[in-house]
Each structure stands twice: as C-alpha cells, then as structure tokens.
C-alpha cells in the first residue's frame, strides 16, 4: 500500500507513514471529488472568490424538510430532473439544478475541512443515515437546506445584476463560452466518453450540461454582482467612525485599537545580489552586494526620468525578483510585523503618495514607491461596516422573495464519498 499523503510505499496494515509521518487511519478521501468544478472553473476562481465565501456552508439552516430521506434510484431521478421543486418570486429551481447545488455544497464542505471532515461525517455511510452533531437533522437534510437557501441568494443577485444592467465580466463570458469544449477536453484523462458521463459521476444520474451551466452562471454572476455592490457602496468617514465607536471594545480586544498603526500599500522592485543563491541567507559576497547596489541605483535613476507609478510598475515587471512583479510590484494592506524589518521600518514611516526610497535587506536592494496608507482601525471598521450592510441588503432581498419548497418532489442522488 502507499501513503495517501506522500505516496511513499508502506507495509500493509501500517497507519503512520514512516516517510512523512502522515496518519492513514480513517476513511480514505476520494481524490476525484469535484472533477468538473475544479478543472473547468479554474479560470474564474479568483473572480468568484468572494462568492465562495459568501455563499458557503456557514449560512443559516432553518430545519429539516418533511422527508427523513430524499435518496432515490436512477429511474426516479431521471424522471424528476425537470420538475420544479422550489421558487422564489419568479425564480424557479428544478430538481436537476438542485442536484448540482446540493453536491456542490457537499464538495465545498469536504474540500474546506479536508481530512478533518472525517471527524464530523462518516464518509463511508449514506448522508441520510447520520445526523449533524448536536442536531436532529441528517447530513443530507443539512446540505439540502444549504443548497436551497444558497440557490435563492445567488440567483437573486444574478437577477438583480441583469435588472441593473451590470453585465457579466468578459472573463466569465469567455469562460462559459468555452466551458463545454473544456469539459470535452478532459474526458479522456478521467476515462469518460461523454460530458454527460462526467456530470453523472460528480452529481448523479440524470444531470445534464444545461443544469450545470445554469447553476454555474448564476453562482459566479451573482458573486460578481455581490462584489460590485460592495465595491460601489458609498461609505462616509462619519459612518465608519460611528460604527467603530459602537463596537470599540470589541475592536480593541481584537487588536484593532486606534493605536494599532497603519495599513500600507507600496510598490517595490527587489534586486538580488545573486539570483542563483538562496534568498534570505547571508551568503552574498561583498562584490555581489556592491554590484547589486550599482544596479539598483541605475534602475532608480532610470525610473526618476519619468517618475510615475505606471512606469514604476513596468520596471517592476521587467526587473524585480519578487513574485509581486506580476502585479507591478504592488503589495497591499501591509501591517506591522508582516515584512522584513528594514523594509517595514521604511514603509511605516510618515510618507505621502509618491515618496520613494532605496532599502537594503537580507534579500537584496528594494526600490520602494509609497502608494498610500490609512489607520488599521479605520480599514477594519470600514470593511466590517460594508460586510454588515451587505448582509442587511441580502436579508431585505430574501425577505422580498420568500423561498417556497415542494419537498415532496425533491429526490437526490447518493454518490460514494470514499475511494
């Protein structure tokens, strides 16, 4: 047998890997979870990152439906796919789309908790035959309720986006335009002949591409609109101050008092004395340090001929050895204690936009461009204010579109969660 963590060979019956020390006891996690979502949505994961957080399984669950089990055989599932099982105003959810939402909730849960999921859920046992800890609900009922309430949330947002004339981003449009072909392209890798077989493997018999596309478009389009609303919310300094004052003790106890310092944004260009040597170790020669300083001073002089932030970003992409080069050297929301000492000492000084400097650290010479900064307490308070305002907005929208569910028409597939 091989270790499930590092794939090193192990003697049969051994639980602790002698190579990596990994624990191989308990249920074996299925490495094939969510083939489709992981592979075909990779291009839009960052776009939908906030959606994944907002619509995750941490939301409220009102309680179990009337059935003790919703599991059905293949024949019943196939016949129920087009049946409308839930509505919210004019929005309709079919049983086929529900399969996608339901299993997506489960996969999100398993991927989020990783190996710890096995301590909460017996992956070798059907979900309708075990209850959520400290609850009378089965895991099947729990994930079903999460799927239903989440469907209403992202579908409402997607509908609101259309009504407001806020279009789907070009990134998402391009992704969905090519999604079917992308799925066809991975069939051979996983031993499937058709997209329908791939869908059935991840979501159960009867799910078709239209169900999957409908689910994914609403999920990510709704997530984009949520981001759009949050980013375009007007927030005044007075509102932030009042919000902070109403929760000051809570902020202080969390380390966000008004004496917590600033949160800073900078751009920087890192030049290493020798890129072939391990960064962060004091192994550079005096000659290498001297050469690095000469190059840094020359590059700084080159930038000063233009002196704009845009030109600085161009030079960072071309010359910096820091991974931030891909963002034009931009590093945002830096707080004290996060960076190497010399770098941090400079950026935490009292600077204004456009100030720049040359700083030596153990990694090399940094040319730094100060973008801006603001008190940590203010940024945290503002972020929490927006989060609470968005939660209230969603509550109002959901109250205006109550969820109506016909539990008697719901049927769910039962897929194996172990390898």
C-alpha positions as CSV (number, residue, x, y, z in Angstrom):
1,X,0.0,0.0,0.0
2,X,1.0,3.6,-0.5
3,X,0.7,6.6,1.9
4,X,-2.3,8.8,0.9
5,X,-0.3,11.9,1.8
6,X,3.0,11.4,0.1
7,X,2.5,8.2,-2.0
8,X,5.5,6.6,-0.3
9,X,5.3,2.7,0.0
10,X,4.1,1.4,3.3
11,X,3.6,-2.1,4.7
12,X,0.0,-3.4,4.7
13,X,-1.7,-2.6,7.9
14,X,0.6,0.4,8.8
15,X,-1.3,3.5,9.8
16,X,1.5,6.0,10.2
17,X,3.7,6.7,7.2
18,X,7.4,6.2,8.0
19,X,8.4,8.7,5.3
20,X,6.2,11.7,6.0
21,X,4.5,10.8,9.3
22,X,1.1,11.1,7.9
23,X,-1.9,9.4,9.5
24,X,-3.5,6.9,7.2
25,X,-6.3,5.8,9.5
26,X,-9.9,6.6,9.0
27,X,-11.9,6.8,5.7
28,X,-9.9,7.3,2.5
29,X,-10.7,10.7,0.9
30,X,-11.7,10.5,-2.7
31,X,-9.2,12.4,-4.9
32,X,-11.7,12.6,-7.7
33,X,-14.1,14.9,-5.8
34,X,-15.5,17.7,-8.0
35,X,-13.5,16.9,-11.1
36,X,-15.6,19.2,-13.2
37,X,-15.7,22.2,-10.8
38,X,-12.0,22.1,-10.0
39,X,-10.9,21.8,-13.6
40,X,-13.3,23.8,-15.7
41,X,-13.8,26.7,-13.2
42,X,-10.1,27.3,-12.5
43,X,-10.1,30.3,-14.8
44,X,-12.8,32.1,-12.7
45,X,-11.9,31.0,-9.2
46,X,-10.5,34.4,-8.3
47,X,-13.4,36.2,-9.8
48,X,-15.8,34.1,-7.7
49,X,-13.7,34.1,-4.5
50,X,-16.0,36.3,-2.6
51,X,-19.0,34.3,-3.8
52,X,-17.4,31.2,-2.4
53,X,-17.1,32.8,1.0
54,X,-20.4,34.5,1.0
55,X,-22.4,31.5,-0.3
56,X,-20.5,28.9,1.6
57,X,-22.0,26.4,4.0
58,X,-21.6,28.7,7.0
59,X,-25.1,30.2,6.4
60,X,-28.2,29.6,8.4
61,X,-30.2,26.4,8.1
62,X,-33.9,26.7,9.0
63,X,-34.6,23.0,9.7
64,X,-35.2,19.7,8.0
65,X,-37.9,19.1,5.5
66,X,-40.7,16.6,6.0
67,X,-38.8,13.6,4.5
68,X,-36.4,11.5,6.5
69,X,-34.6,10.6,3.3
70,X,-34.6,12.1,-0.2
71,X,-32.4,9.4,-1.8
72,X,-33.9,7.9,-5.0
73,X,-32.9,5.3,-7.6
74,X,-31.8,6.1,-11.1
75,X,-35.2,5.7,-12.7
76,X,-36.9,8.1,-10.3
77,X,-34.1,10.6,-10.6
78,X,-34.2,10.7,-14.3
79,X,-37.9,11.3,-14.4
80,X,-37.7,14.1,-11.8
81,X,-34.9,16.2,-13.3
82,X,-37.2,18.8,-15.0
83,X,-39.6,19.1,-12.1
84,X,-39.7,22.5,-10.4
85,X,-39.0,21.9,-6.7
86,X,-38.5,25.4,-5.3
87,X,-39.4,29.0,-6.2
88,X,-38.5,32.5,-5.0
89,X,-40.7,35.0,-6.8
90,X,-40.3,34.4,-10.5
91,X,-37.2,32.3,-9.9
92,X,-37.6,28.5,-10.4
93,X,-35.3,25.7,-9.3
94,X,-35.6,22.3,-11.0
95,X,-34.6,19.0,-9.4
96,X,-31.8,18.7,-11.9
97,X,-30.3,22.1,-10.9
98,X,-30.8,21.2,-7.3
99,X,-28.5,18.1,-7.7
100,X,-25.7,20.4,-8.8
101,X,-26.3,22.8,-5.9
102,X,-26.6,20.0,-3.4
103,X,-23.5,18.2,-4.3
104,X,-21.6,21.4,-4.7
105,X,-22.4,22.2,-1.1
106,X,-21.0,18.8,0.0
107,X,-17.9,19.2,-2.1
108,X,-17.3,22.7,-0.7
109,X,-17.6,21.3,2.8
110,X,-15.3,18.4,2.2
111,X,-12.6,20.5,0.5
112,X,-12.8,23.2,3.1
113,X,-12.4,20.9,6.1
114,X,-10.1,18.4,4.3
115,X,-9.1,15.4,6.5
116,X,-11.0,17.0,9.5
117,X,-14.3,16.3,7.7
118,X,-14.0,12.7,8.5
119,X,-14.3,13.6,12.2
120,X,-17.7,15.1,11.6
121,X,-19.1,13.0,8.8
122,X,-18.7,9.2,8.3
123,X,-17.8,9.3,4.6
124,X,-18.4,5.6,4.2
125,X,-22.0,5.9,5.4
126,X,-25.0,7.4,3.5
127,X,-25.7,11.0,4.5
128,X,-29.4,10.3,5.2
129,X,-28.4,7.8,7.9
130,X,-26.3,10.0,10.2
131,X,-27.1,13.2,12.0
132,X,-25.2,16.5,12.3
133,X,-23.5,16.8,15.7
134,X,-25.8,18.4,18.3
135,X,-28.7,18.3,15.9
136,X,-31.7,16.2,14.9
137,X,-31.0,16.9,11.2
138,X,-29.4,14.3,9.0
139,X,-26.4,15.5,6.9
140,X,-28.5,15.0,3.8
141,X,-31.2,17.4,5.2
142,X,-28.5,19.9,6.2
143,X,-26.8,20.1,2.8
144,X,-30.2,20.2,1.1
145,X,-31.3,23.2,3.2
146,X,-27.9,24.9,2.4
147,X,-28.3,24.2,-1.3
148,X,-31.9,25.7,-1.3
149,X,-31.1,28.8,0.6
150,X,-27.8,29.4,-1.3
151,X,-29.6,28.9,-4.6
152,X,-32.0,31.7,-3.7
153,X,-29.2,34.1,-2.7
154,X,-27.0,33.8,-5.8
155,X,-30.0,33.6,-8.2
156,X,-31.5,36.8,-6.7
157,X,-28.1,38.5,-7.1
158,X,-27.8,37.3,-10.7
159,X,-31.3,38.5,-11.5
160,X,-30.6,41.9,-9.8
161,X,-27.5,42.3,-11.8
162,X,-29.4,41.8,-15.0
163,X,-32.1,44.2,-13.9
164,X,-29.4,46.8,-13.0
165,X,-27.7,46.4,-16.4
166,X,-24.4,45.2,-14.8
167,X,-23.1,42.7,-17.3
168,X,-21.1,39.5,-16.6
169,X,-17.4,40.2,-16.8
170,X,-15.5,39.3,-20.0
171,X,-13.5,36.8,-18.0
172,X,-16.7,34.9,-17.1
173,X,-18.2,35.3,-20.6
174,X,-15.1,33.8,-22.2
175,X,-15.0,31.0,-19.7
176,X,-18.6,29.9,-20.2
177,X,-18.3,30.3,-24.0
178,X,-15.6,27.7,-23.9
179,X,-16.7,25.6,-21.0
180,X,-18.3,22.7,-22.9
181,X,-15.3,22.2,-25.1
182,X,-13.0,22.4,-22.0
183,X,-15.1,19.7,-20.4
184,X,-14.8,17.6,-23.5
185,X,-11.1,18.1,-23.5
186,X,-10.7,16.4,-20.1
187,X,-12.9,13.3,-20.8
188,X,-10.1,11.0,-21.7
189,X,-8.0,12.0,-18.7
190,X,-10.7,10.6,-16.4
191,X,-11.9,7.7,-18.5
192,X,-15.2,9.1,-19.7
193,X,-16.6,9.2,-23.2
194,X,-19.2,12.0,-22.9
195,X,-19.8,15.1,-20.8
196,X,-23.0,13.5,-19.5
197,X,-21.0,10.6,-18.0
198,X,-18.6,13.1,-16.4
199,X,-21.6,15.0,-14.9
200,X,-23.2,11.8,-13.7
201,X,-20.0,10.9,-11.9
202,X,-19.9,14.2,-9.9
203,X,-23.6,15.0,-9.5
204,X,-25.6,11.8,-10.1
205,X,-27.6,10.2,-12.9
206,X,-29.8,12.5,-15.0
207,X,-27.9,15.8,-14.6
208,X,-27.2,17.3,-18.0
209,X,-25.0,20.2,-19.2
210,X,-27.8,22.7,-19.2
211,X,-28.4,22.1,-15.5
212,X,-24.7,22.5,-14.8
213,X,-24.3,25.7,-16.9
214,X,-27.4,27.3,-15.3
215,X,-26.0,26.6,-11.8
216,X,-22.5,27.9,-12.6
217,X,-23.6,31.0,-14.4
218,X,-25.9,32.1,-11.6
219,X,-23.3,31.3,-8.9
220,X,-20.5,33.3,-10.4
221,X,-22.5,36.1,-12.0
222,X,-24.3,36.5,-8.6
223,X,-20.9,36.6,-6.9
224,X,-19.6,39.2,-9.2
225,X,-22.6,41.4,-8.6
226,X,-22.1,41.0,-4.8
227,X,-18.6,42.2,-5.3
228,X,-19.8,45.1,-7.5
229,X,-22.3,46.2,-4.9
230,X,-19.7,46.1,-2.1
231,X,-17.1,47.9,-4.1
232,X,-19.5,50.7,-5.2
233,X,-21.1,51.2,-1.8
234,X,-20.8,54.8,-0.6
235,X,-19.3,54.9,2.9
236,X,-18.6,58.2,4.7
237,X,-15.9,58.8,7.4
238,X,-18.7,59.6,9.8
239,X,-20.3,56.3,9.2
240,X,-17.0,54.5,9.8
241,X,-16.4,56.5,13.0
242,X,-19.8,55.8,14.3
243,X,-19.6,52.1,13.5
244,X,-16.2,51.8,15.3
245,X,-17.5,53.7,18.3
246,X,-20.5,51.4,18.7
247,X,-18.1,48.4,18.8
248,X,-14.9,50.0,20.2
249,X,-14.3,47.5,23.0
250,X,-14.7,44.6,20.5
251,X,-12.2,46.1,18.1
252,X,-9.7,46.9,20.9
253,X,-9.8,43.4,22.3
254,X,-9.2,42.1,18.8
255,X,-6.1,44.2,18.4
256,X,-7.6,46.9,16.2
257,X,-7.5,49.9,18.6
258,X,-6.8,53.3,17.3
259,X,-3.1,52.9,18.3
260,X,-2.7,49.8,16.1
261,X,-0.8,51.6,13.4
262,X,-1.3,51.9,9.7
263,X,-2.2,49.5,6.9
264,X,0.1,50.4,4.0
265,X,0.2,49.8,0.2
266,X,3.5,50.1,-1.7
267,X,5.2,49.0,-4.9
268,X,8.7,47.7,-4.8
269,X,11.4,46.3,-7.1
270,X,13.7,43.7,-5.5
271,X,17.1,43.2,-7.0
272,X,19.0,40.2,-5.7
273,X,22.8,40.2,-5.3
274,X,22.8,36.7,-6.9
275,X,19.6,35.0,-8.1
276,X,21.3,31.7,-8.2
277,X,21.8,31.7,-4.4
278,X,19.1,31.0,-1.8
279,X,17.4,34.2,-0.9
280,X,17.2,35.1,2.8
281,X,20.6,33.8,3.7
282,X,23.6,35.8,4.4
283,X,25.7,34.2,1.7
284,X,26.3,37.0,-0.8
285,X,29.8,38.3,-1.3
286,X,30.9,41.9,-0.9
287,X,31.4,42.1,-4.6
288,X,27.8,40.8,-5.2
289,X,26.4,43.4,-2.8
290,X,28.3,46.2,-4.4
291,X,27.2,45.2,-7.9
292,X,23.5,44.9,-6.7
293,X,23.7,48.4,-5.2
294,X,25.1,49.8,-8.5
295,X,22.3,48.1,-10.5
296,X,19.6,49.4,-8.0
297,X,20.9,53.0,-8.2
298,X,21.0,52.8,-12.0
299,X,17.4,51.5,-12.2
300,X,16.3,54.1,-9.7
301,X,17.8,56.8,-11.8
302,X,16.1,55.4,-14.9
303,X,12.7,55.5,-13.2
304,X,13.3,59.1,-12.0
305,X,13.4,60.2,-15.6
306,X,9.7,59.5,-15.7
307,X,8.7,59.2,-12.1
308,X,5.2,57.9,-12.5
309,X,3.6,55.0,-10.7
310,X,2.8,53.4,-14.0
311,X,6.4,53.5,-15.1
312,X,7.5,52.0,-11.8
313,X,5.1,49.1,-12.3
314,X,6.5,48.5,-15.8
315,X,10.1,48.4,-14.4
316,X,9.0,46.0,-11.6
317,X,7.5,43.6,-14.0
318,X,10.7,43.6,-16.0
319,X,13.4,43.7,-13.3
320,X,12.1,42.6,-9.9
321,X,12.9,39.1,-8.5
322,X,9.9,39.3,-6.0
323,X,6.7,37.4,-7.0
324,X,4.9,40.7,-6.6
325,X,6.4,41.6,-10.0
326,X,3.3,40.1,-11.7
327,X,1.3,42.9,-10.0
328,X,3.8,45.6,-11.0
329,X,5.5,45.2,-7.6
330,X,2.2,46.0,-5.7
331,X,1.8,44.8,-2.1
332,X,-1.3,45.9,-0.4
333,X,-2.7,46.0,3.2
334,X,0.7,45.6,4.9
335,X,0.5,45.6,8.7
336,X,3.3,45.8,11.1
337,X,5.1,42.5,11.7
338,X,4.4,41.1,8.2
339,X,7.6,42.2,6.4
340,X,11.3,42.0,6.9
341,X,12.5,44.6,9.5
342,X,14.4,47.1,7.3
343,X,11.6,47.1,4.6
344,X,8.9,47.6,7.2
345,X,10.8,50.4,9.1
346,X,10.8,52.4,5.9
347,X,7.2,51.9,4.8
348,X,5.8,52.5,8.3
349,X,7.4,56.0,8.4
350,X,5.2,59.1,7.7
351,X,5.1,59.1,3.9
352,X,2.9,60.6,1.3
353,X,1.9,59.2,-2.1
354,X,4.9,59.2,-4.5
355,X,7.6,59.1,-1.8
356,X,10.3,56.6,-2.7
357,X,13.5,55.1,-1.3
358,X,16.2,52.5,-1.6
359,X,16.4,50.0,1.2
360,X,18.8,47.1,1.8
361,X,17.5,43.9,3.4
362,X,18.9,40.3,3.7
363,X,17.2,39.6,0.3
364,X,18.8,42.4,-1.7
365,X,18.1,46.0,-2.5
366,X,14.5,47.2,-2.7
367,X,13.4,50.3,-4.6
368,X,10.2,51.3,-2.9
369,X,7.3,53.5,-4.1
370,X,4.8,54.6,-1.4
371,X,1.3,54.3,-2.7
372,X,-0.7,55.1,0.4
373,X,-1.8,54.1,3.9
374,X,-4.5,54.5,6.4
375,X,-5.1,53.5,10.1
376,X,-5.8,49.8,10.6
377,X,-8.7,50.5,12.8
378,X,-10.3,52.6,10.1
379,X,-9.9,50.0,7.3
380,X,-11.1,47.1,9.5
381,X,-14.1,49.2,10.7
382,X,-14.9,50.2,7.1
383,X,-14.7,46.6,5.9
384,X,-16.9,45.3,8.7
385,X,-19.4,48.1,8.1
386,X,-19.7,47.1,4.4
387,X,-20.0,43.4,5.3
388,X,-22.8,44.2,7.7
389,X,-24.5,46.5,5.2
390,X,-24.3,43.8,2.5
391,X,-25.8,41.2,4.9
392,X,-28.7,43.5,5.7
393,X,-29.2,44.1,1.9
394,X,-29.3,40.4,1.3
395,X,-31.8,39.9,4.1
396,X,-34.1,42.5,2.7
397,X,-33.9,40.9,-0.8
398,X,-34.6,37.5,0.6
399,X,-37.5,38.7,2.7
400,X,-39.0,40.2,-0.5
401,X,-38.6,36.8,-2.2
402,X,-39.6,34.1,0.2
403,X,-38.4,30.6,-0.6
404,X,-41.2,28.1,-1.3
405,X,-40.1,24.5,-1.4
406,X,-42.1,21.4,-2.5
407,X,-40.2,18.8,-0.5
408,X,-42.4,16.0,-1.8
409,X,-41.0,16.4,-5.3
410,X,-37.3,16.5,-4.3
411,X,-35.1,13.5,-5.0
412,X,-31.4,13.3,-4.5
413,X,-28.7,11.0,-5.8
414,X,-26.4,9.1,-3.4
415,X,-22.8,9.1,-4.5
416,X,-19.8,7.4,-2.9
417,X,-17.5,9.8,-0.9
418,X,-14.7,7.3,-0.4
419,X,-12.2,5.9,-2.9
